[in-house]
Amino acid sequence: MDKFSLFFAFYSLILGLAVTEVLHGFAQFVRAHALHKLGGQTVLLAAFTFLAITATWIDAFRALRSVELTVESLGAPILTSTIYYVAAVIVFPSRSVDLEHLDDYYLQHKKLVIGLLLAAELLVNFTFLPMMVQGYREGQPSFFYFYLPFHVVQKTAYVGAYLARSKRSNIVWLAVLIFLILFPYWDQGAIPQFLDRTYSAL
């Protein structure tokens, strides 16, 4: 087994457990015949958590093939997956009594979940920092016209979701975060590829 396979097996295990926690939380409502009690806020938060974990797994598979098996190299990725797991555990209540007061549970735990997801996102950014620095130094159009403004907008959306108070604003900000987590993968990264092809020669 090569270094990447060894790392990715352990990394996937933690992220897989995190996804399992989200699915288990949803399954509670199916088992209790209580899907009608699922509020839009909780559904969107669970969906965003699921997508964030999945996107992180995809990015790691694509970009971390040269990872070294050292504490320095693996620290950020492993901490990222651990934070995702903790966030996933909190998304849905573990006690059946809280199923009856899901909106209250959401308001009590939303900031913690969003804060953890933001911390994980920042750690992902740190993991890919060498690529970002390379894009900056080489003047890649995709870095300046897509990735840089994208991450500014994304972090703003995280803050908006963290500070949101009303049910409507929570739903809006979570919907924005879901859109943003999917947007870079549209047509296999067609937008940054187009920018690099079109403006690199200018």
LUMVO-210020 format. One line per field, with one value per residue (C-alpha): residue number from 1; x, y, z; residue in three letters. Coordinates in nm, 4 decimals, decimal comma. Each point is the difference from the previous one (the first is absolute). Layout:
<sites>
i: NUM | ... $
px: X | ... $
py: Y | ... $
pz: Z | ... $
aa: ALA | ... $
</sites>
This chain:
<sites>
i: 1 | 2 | 3 | 4 | 5 | 6 | 7 | 8 | 9 | 10 | 11 | 12 | 13 | 14 | 15 | 16 | 17 | 18 | 19 | 20 | 21 | 22 | 23 | 24 | 25 | 26 | 27 | 28 | 29 | 30 | 31 | 32 | 33 | 34 | 35 | 36 | 37 | 38 | 39 | 40 | 41 | 42 | 43 | 44 | 45 | 46 | 47 | 48 | 49 | 50 | 51 | 52 | 53 | 54 | 55 | 56 | 57 | 58 | 59 | 60 | 61 | 62 | 63 | 64 | 65 | 66 | 67 | 68 | 69 | 70 | 71 | 72 | 73 | 74 | 75 | 76 | 77 | 78 | 79 | 80 | 81 | 82 | 83 | 84 | 85 | 86 | 87 | 88 | 89 | 90 | 91 | 92 | 93 | 94 | 95 | 96 | 97 | 98 | 99 | 100 | 101 | 102 | 103 | 104 | 105 | 106 | 107 | 108 | 109 | 110 | 111 | 112 | 113 | 114 | 115 | 116 | 117 | 118 | 119 | 120 | 121 | 122 | 123 | 124 | 125 | 126 | 127 | 128 | 129 | 130 | 131 | 132 | 133 | 134 | 135 | 136 | 137 | 138 | 139 | 140 | 141 | 142 | 143 | 144 | 145 | 146 | 147 | 148 | 149 | 150 | 151 | 152 | 153 | 154 | 155 | 156 | 157 | 158 | 159 | 160 | 161 | 162 | 163 | 164 | 165 | 166 | 167 | 168 | 169 | 170 | 171 | 172 | 173 | 174 | 175 | 176 | 177 | 178 | 179 | 180 | 181 | 182 | 183 | 184 | 185 | 186 | 187 | 188 | 189 | 190 | 191 | 192 | 193 | 194 | 195 | 196 | 197 | 198 | 199 | 200 | 201 | 202 $
px: 0,0000 | 0,1451 | 0,0115 | -0,3081 | -0,2109 | 0,0979 | -0,0843 | -0,3209 | -0,1323 | 0,0249 | -0,1277 | -0,2967 | -0,0822 | -0,0452 | -0,1949 | -0,2085 | -0,0887 | -0,1000 | -0,2321 | -0,1434 | -0,0873 | -0,1956 | -0,1845 | -0,0675 | -0,1525 | -0,2302 | -0,0870 | -0,1268 | -0,2822 | -0,0768 | -0,0125 | -0,2232 | -0,2284 | 0,0790 | 0,1227 | -0,2719 | 0,1760 | 0,3209 | 0,0320 | 0,1585 | 0,2866 | 0,1080 | -0,0417 | 0,2172 | 0,2626 | 0,0179 | 0,0172 | 0,2765 | 0,1988 | -0,0352 | 0,1104 | 0,2923 | 0,1331 | -0,0457 | 0,1685 | 0,2947 | 0,0382 | -0,0041 | 0,2559 | 0,2315 | -0,0142 | 0,0909 | 0,2633 | 0,1753 | 0,1684 | 0,3456 | -0,0731 | 0,2762 | -0,0716 | 0,1169 | -0,1742 | 0,0592 | -0,1522 | -0,2916 | -0,0864 | -0,2367 | -0,1817 | -0,0556 | -0,1133 | -0,2345 | -0,1652 | -0,0258 | -0,1754 | -0,2400 | -0,0827 | -0,0777 | -0,2164 | -0,1872 | -0,0749 | -0,1618 | -0,2180 | -0,2845 | -0,1050 | 0,1016 | -0,2914 | -0,3475 | -0,1479 | 0,1789 | -0,1763 | -0,3089 | 0,1837 | 0,2203 | -0,0043 | 0,1145 | 0,2744 | 0,1097 | 0,0267 | 0,1961 | 0,2543 | 0,0098 | 0,2847 | 0,2150 | -0,0608 | 0,0604 | 0,3074 | 0,1412 | -0,0748 | 0,1703 | 0,3031 | 0,0155 | -0,0258 | 0,2870 | 0,2092 | -0,0799 | 0,1185 | 0,3182 | 0,0556 | -0,0233 | 0,2002 | 0,3034 | -0,2247 | -0,1499 | 0,3453 | 0,1025 | -0,3072 | 0,0814 | 0,3655 | -0,0786 | -0,2785 | -0,2565 | -0,3277 | -0,1997 | 0,1572 | -0,0639 | -0,3346 | -0,1586 | 0,1563 | 0,0919 | -0,3394 | -0,1779 | 0,1621 | -0,0758 | -0,3681 | -0,0038 | 0,1479 | -0,2482 | -0,2820 | 0,1372 | -0,0057 | -0,3518 | -0,1222 | 0,1770 | -0,1620 | -0,3440 | -0,2809 | -0,3326 | -0,1110 | -0,0192 | 0,3514 | 0,1384 | -0,1608 | 0,1264 | 0,3602 | 0,0077 | -0,1395 | 0,2749 | 0,2646 | -0,1358 | 0,0094 | 0,3567 | 0,1216 | -0,1342 | 0,0937 | 0,3755 | -0,0797 | -0,2380 | 0,0927 | 0,3222 | 0,1382 | -0,0911 | 0,0174 | 0,3598 | 0,1146 | -0,1645 | 0,1641 | 0,3446 | -0,0428 | -0,1394 | 0,2176 | 0,3314 | 0,1344 | -0,1049 $
py: 0,0000 | 0,3404 | 0,3041 | 0,1654 | -0,3162 | -0,0438 | 0,3611 | 0,0050 | -0,3191 | 0,1560 | 0,3386 | -0,1619 | -0,1991 | 0,3141 | 0,1847 | -0,3118 | -0,0121 | 0,3675 | -0,0680 | -0,2965 | 0,2273 | 0,2345 | -0,2927 | -0,1546 | 0,3262 | 0,0094 | -0,3670 | 0,0795 | 0,1996 | -0,2723 | -0,2635 | 0,2187 | 0,0871 | 0,3626 | 0,1359 | 0,2638 | 0,1416 | 0,0698 | 0,3752 | 0,1654 | 0,1317 | -0,3405 | -0,1646 | 0,2632 | -0,0124 | -0,3790 | 0,0205 | 0,2595 | -0,2039 | -0,3086 | 0,1898 | 0,1701 | -0,3356 | -0,1543 | 0,2933 | -0,0193 | -0,3713 | 0,0645 | 0,2811 | -0,2123 | -0,2860 | 0,2370 | 0,2177 | -0,1779 | -0,2836 | 0,1330 | 0,0131 | -0,1139 | -0,2170 | 0,2577 | 0,1798 | 0,3335 | -0,1160 | -0,1938 | 0,2286 | 0,2334 | -0,2713 | -0,2259 | 0,2904 | 0,1054 | -0,3419 | -0,0124 | 0,3375 | -0,1129 | -0,3068 | 0,2064 | 0,2391 | -0,2923 | -0,1483 | 0,3259 | 0,0731 | -0,2239 | -0,0520 | -0,3284 | -0,0083 | -0,0846 | 0,2666 | 0,2688 | -0,1160 | 0,1743 | 0,3320 | -0,0039 | 0,3761 | 0,0627 | -0,2603 | 0,1636 | 0,3448 | -0,1373 | -0,1888 | 0,1790 | 0,2366 | -0,2859 | -0,2051 | 0,2942 | 0,1002 | -0,3515 | -0,0156 | 0,3349 | -0,1185 | -0,3124 | 0,2127 | 0,2211 | -0,3093 | -0,1244 | 0,3367 | -0,0379 | -0,3478 | 0,1396 | 0,3134 | -0,1049 | -0,0232 | 0,3399 | 0,1541 | -0,1565 | 0,1437 | 0,3433 | -0,0096 | -0,1250 | 0,2543 | -0,2655 | 0,1636 | -0,2739 | 0,1004 | 0,3750 | -0,0053 | -0,3091 | -0,1640 | 0,3175 | 0,1773 | -0,3329 | -0,0595 | 0,3550 | -0,0492 | -0,3450 | 0,1171 | 0,2880 | -0,2527 | -0,2012 | 0,3115 | 0,0815 | -0,3487 | 0,0193 | 0,3331 | -0,0684 | 0,0163 | -0,0406 | -0,3255 | 0,1672 | 0,1432 | -0,3334 | -0,1764 | 0,2621 | -0,0095 | -0,3799 | -0,0154 | 0,2407 | -0,2187 | -0,3096 | 0,1807 | 0,1146 | -0,3464 | -0,1427 | 0,2880 | -0,0731 | -0,3551 | 0,1081 | -0,1831 | -0,1270 | 0,3457 | 0,1522 | 0,3621 | 0,0115 | -0,2071 | 0,2479 | 0,2949 | -0,1578 | -0,0850 | 0,3410 | 0,2408 | -0,1782 | 0,1172 | 0,3639 $
pz: 0,0000 | -0,1002 | 0,2274 | -0,1502 | 0,0252 | 0,3639 | 0,0818 | -0,2030 | 0,1581 | 0,3469 | -0,1220 | -0,1746 | 0,3116 | 0,2112 | -0,2704 | -0,0580 | 0,3686 | -0,0197 | -0,2946 | 0,1906 | 0,2919 | -0,2294 | -0,1589 | 0,3411 | 0,1210 | -0,3010 | 0,0476 | 0,3502 | -0,1527 | -0,2532 | 0,2743 | 0,2166 | -0,2943 | 0,0782 | -0,3334 | 0,0187 | 0,3059 | -0,1917 | -0,0383 | -0,2999 | 0,2101 | 0,1243 | -0,3401 | -0,1682 | 0,2746 | -0,0290 | -0,3806 | 0,0131 | 0,2516 | -0,2182 | -0,3128 | 0,1754 | 0,1181 | -0,3450 | -0,1760 | 0,2390 | -0,0729 | -0,3761 | 0,0274 | 0,2133 | -0,2499 | -0,2837 | 0,1617 | 0,2884 | -0,1893 | 0,0878 | 0,3738 | 0,2338 | 0,3036 | 0,2532 | 0,2825 | -0,1744 | -0,3285 | 0,1453 | 0,2907 | -0,1865 | -0,2029 | 0,2997 | 0,2185 | -0,2817 | -0,0172 | 0,3796 | 0,0117 | -0,2724 | 0,2070 | 0,3111 | -0,2035 | -0,1574 | 0,3419 | 0,1138 | -0,3061 | 0,1164 | 0,3631 | 0,1592 | 0,2448 | -0,1245 | 0,2283 | -0,2052 | -0,3156 | 0,1290 | 0,0328 | -0,3081 | -0,0615 | 0,3571 | -0,0395 | -0,3254 | 0,1575 | 0,2953 | -0,2130 | -0,3362 | 0,0854 | 0,1237 | -0,3156 | -0,2351 | 0,1989 | -0,0273 | -0,3726 | -0,0518 | 0,1977 | -0,2166 | -0,3146 | 0,1141 | 0,0676 | -0,3507 | -0,1345 | 0,2043 | -0,1427 | -0,3535 | 0,0820 | -0,2113 | -0,3068 | 0,0745 | 0,0392 | -0,3282 | -0,1702 | 0,1400 | -0,1031 | -0,3492 | -0,0421 | -0,0879 | -0,1134 | 0,1725 | 0,3328 | -0,0281 | -0,1827 | 0,1534 | 0,3069 | 0,1883 | -0,0359 | 0,0470 | 0,3384 | 0,1118 | -0,0862 | 0,1582 | 0,3300 | 0,0022 | -0,0383 | 0,2924 | 0,2166 | -0,1205 | 0,0931 | 0,3358 | 0,0891 | -0,1496 | 0,2517 | -0,1759 | -0,1612 | -0,3412 | 0,0175 | 0,1187 | -0,2948 | -0,2475 | 0,1220 | 0,0124 | -0,3537 | -0,1107 | 0,1652 | -0,1762 | -0,3343 | 0,0642 | 0,1022 | -0,3286 | -0,2307 | -0,0425 | -0,1136 | -0,2763 | -0,3208 | 0,1617 | 0,0771 | -0,3365 | 0,1195 | 0,1332 | -0,2984 | -0,2369 | 0,1765 | -0,0237 | -0,3683 | -0,0918 | 0,1981 | 0,0576 | -0,3340 | 0,0489 $
aa: MET | ASP | LYS | PHE | SER | LEU | PHE | PHE | ALA | PHE | TYR | SER | LEU | ILE | LEU | GLY | LEU | ALA | VAL | THR | GLU | VAL | LEU | HIS | GLY | PHE | ALA | GLN | PHE | VAL | ARG | ALA | HIS | ALA | LEU | HIS | LYS | LEU | GLY | GLY | GLN | THR | VAL | LEU | LEU | ALA | ALA | PHE | THR | PHE | LEU | ALA | ILE | THR | ALA | THR | TRP | ILE | ASP | ALA | PHE | ARG | ALA | LEU | ARG | SER | VAL | GLU | LEU | THR | VAL | GLU | SER | LEU | GLY | ALA | PRO | ILE | LEU | THR | SER | THR | ILE | TYR | TYR | VAL | ALA | ALA | VAL | ILE | VAL | PHE | PRO | SER | ARG | SER | VAL | ASP | LEU | GLU | HIS | LEU | ASP | ASP | TYR | TYR | LEU | GLN | HIS | LYS | LYS | LEU | VAL | ILE | GLY | LEU | LEU | LEU | ALA | ALA | GLU | LEU | LEU | VAL | ASN | PHE | THR | PHE | LEU | PRO | MET | MET | VAL | GLN | GLY | TYR | ARG | GLU | GLY | GLN | PRO | SER | PHE | PHE | TYR | PHE | TYR | LEU | PRO | PHE | HIS | VAL | VAL | GLN | LYS | THR | ALA | TYR | VAL | GLY | ALA | TYR | LEU | ALA | ARG | SER | LYS | ARG | SER | ASN | ILE | VAL | TRP | LEU | ALA | VAL | LEU | ILE | PHE | LEU | ILE | LEU | PHE | PRO | TYR | TRP | ASP | GLN | GLY | ALA | ILE | PRO | GLN | PHE | LEU | ASP | ARG | THR | TYR | SER | ALA | LEU $
</sites>
